Amino acid sequence: MSDKRISDSMEQALNDQMNNEAAQAQAYLSLGVWADSNNYSGIADFFYKHSEEERQHMFKFLEYIQTRGGEAKISAIPAPRDNPVDLESCIEDVWQHELDNSKKIYALVDKAFDERDWPTFNFLQWFVKEQIEEEALIDELRDKFALASESKDNNANFYSLDRDMANAPQEAELPREKNL
């Protein structure tokens, strides 16, 4: 008799997302190495920290699957994309990563709802909020880059952007949650 409290298809879907989070961690690590190699040490530090955050997300899925009586299965992850050609394409690549990940999380929420798997539906709400924060964080980075790069010739703003990224938070404040 099994104490499994999750469907086989949900277990597989959560395992897929767990491994997607591992791939996201590798992607951020790869971008950190690229930034470091291109003397963007602040941006590299930001990506290194974000890689660790994605790894923590992976562990949240792993622990949840195991807690529900399923089996977390670690699989091979694809290699990160090729290095970006410049900082702008790097930031846009990160933006696309986060948008794609949001769609995957929302599909899991839909699946949990359809299966009436309320514990999993509840578990996934943390990730819904996290993706709102992730999108806000990277969208803010895109805005800062746009401000820093309007005039590219001898632009000291790239240096300021890189320096600011060294201490950038890994979470964005949601507008309604700001302390006024």
C-alpha positions, 0 to 999 in steps of 0.5 A: 500500500502506497502513501503517495498523495499526488497523481503520477502525472502531477509528480512528473510535471513537478519533476519536470519543473524541478529540473527546469529550476536546475537548468535555470540555475545553470543558465544564471551561472553561465551568464555570471561567468560570461559577465565576469569574463567581460569585466562586469563583476557586479553583474556577475555577482548578481547572476551568481546569487540568482543562480543559487536562488534558482537552485533553492527553488529546485530544492523546494520542488524536490522536498514537496514531491518527496513530502507528498509521497512521490519520488523526486527524479534528477535528470540531465539538464540541457547546456545553457545557451551560448554566451550573449553577444553583449550586455543588452542581449544578456539582459533580454535573455534573462527576461525571456527566461523569466517569462518562459518560467512564469508560463511553466509555473502557471501551467502547473497551477492550472494542472493542480486546479484541474486535478483538484490537487489543493495541496499542490495548488497551495504549494504553487502559490509561492512560485506564482508570487515569486515569478511576479517578483522575478519579472519585476526584478528583471524588468527593473534591470531592463529599465536601468540598462535602457537609461544607462545606454541611451548614448553608448559612446564613452558612456560612464553609466555602464560602470555605474550600472555594473557597480549598482548590480553588485549590491542589487537585491535578489527580490523586487518589492511588489508595489502594494507591499512597499513600506511607505 
